[in-house]
Amino acid sequence: MLPFLKIMVKNLLAGPSTEAFPFAPAHTPARFRGKANHDKSKCILCGICRHVCAAGAIQMRVVEDGSGVEYVLWHNSCVFCGLCAHYCPTKALTMTDDWHMAHRGEDRFAVREDSFVRYGQCSTCGSRIQPRPAVIVEALGTKYPDRFLMCPSCKRESLAKRSVPAKPAMETSETSDE
Amino acid sequence: MSSTYTLPVGPLHVALEEPMYFDVKVEGETVRAVELAAGHVHRGMEALAMNRNWFQNITLTERVCSLCSNSHPATYCMALENLAGIVVPERAQYLRVIADEVKRIASHLFNVGIMAHLVGFDSLFMHAMEIREIMQDVKEGVYGNRMNLGALTIGGCRYDIDEESKGFMLAQLNKLKPLVAELHNVYDTDPLIKTRTQGIGVLPLDKAIEYEVVGPVARASGVNYDVRRKAPYAVYPELNFEVQTDTAGDVHSRAMLRIREAVESVSLVEQCLEHMPEGPNQLAGFVQIPEGEAIARSEAPRGEVFYYVRSDGTDMPQRLKWRVPTYMNWEALQVMMAGCQVADIPLIVNSIDPCISCTER
């Protein structure tokens, strides 16, 4: 007797094991890496997502008036590796479990995450810095909240003021004025 | 009167999944000699790797091949860690082994399934693929993708296993075990499979050593060589497993060996889930890759994967080179095919589990 016959009969009785998808909802696990989602309210424009994206799906362009950055993630180029979401320090980028990505050919340039992230302002001098949304200040800037909101040069200045003692750095007892 | 003629198979042929050119010298129905010509799907990935930074190359190496898509980035990351002297957290080592073994089970079941298909036993093929689907669900549920796990990063793992996914994984493995045992029995006793595969494509031990074949092809011919044992990496020294070997060296023994290895892998995953320590699953912050060169090797489902990396201290590799198991195995096809029947060519080719796209990269 063929050893497989028993299995075959069992499989026949069990019925089809394929997903009934278009006619019934398909099961999607919570960890599924689908369409990427960009939350502009959390983005600090650090650019690590663009740095690690092997597919070159992420583009960041400063808009003409310099007020912010146009953030574009092309879903058609994305390979769903999830590295961007992994390295995003603020979790502004996440991989959703949405896999419904079918679209008409004519819409291929419209299938993208498109957001505009406005630059922030230095809390001291008012110059242009990366955005510092309130939610992120709570999460990342807890150690030195004041300094987190400064531009690099103001930050350096405040650090220098903090670390340098009030007295002169070098005292010379002998004045040589001969 | 016997006549000899040349039968060209490929580069694109219904019997081949991937482009490969075989120049088969045939006498009647018997193959007398085979010449191979490769190079039809060259993708220039080594050149691409030199234009991408260390992080982007994790994703790139993962896409060298779908079935070993965890072994490639794992070996690449290991080479980088060797170069930079990074010590990967222990939990990450366990997580890496789990990902590797899950991929191995799925890859082996795929190959034995395809063998049934080539024999002409399509209902068994579908049954094997359905069993494999249990592992595919694990990959989708735990890692987030059915083929490219995206499990690794330099200095650790990107995923973690919590209580929920551990339970899910164990349940799936428990579902898998009796089915694989059943499958093993079918492949071992089914007269159709046995007639078509036993004594076909024999690679004797001396030829296996001469051609330096690796992976299940070598082990089915009696070469007890497994990188997990010979040059242990990650946490393999702490795990209990037996390197499967066989002496027959034919198509059937290679398939049986793969099923037995899948059973071993199930036990390896269970051991890892049980002994995995708490702790971080990756290094904090970004790693710096210093100037220098390093190698790493690991046991992919098909055999030994070897990576060489050279860095000049920038964030892009100066050279990234890898050798895949199929490259070592396909020359041995000349031995396996000599004297076989024309109808057995696809079966023999499949029995080395060829991955042309990874070899030509």
Interface residues (C-beta under 8 A of the other chain):
Chain A: L2 P3 F4 I7 M8 N11 S17 P29 R31 F32 R33 H51 V52 C53 A54 A55 V79 F80 C81 G82 L83 H86 Y87 M95
Chain B: R52 N53 F55 Q56 N57 I58 T59 L60 E62 R63 F121 S123 L124 H127 E130 E133 E140 G141 V142 Y143 G144 N145 N148 G150 T153 R158 Y159 S165 E182 N185 V186 T189 D190 P191 L192
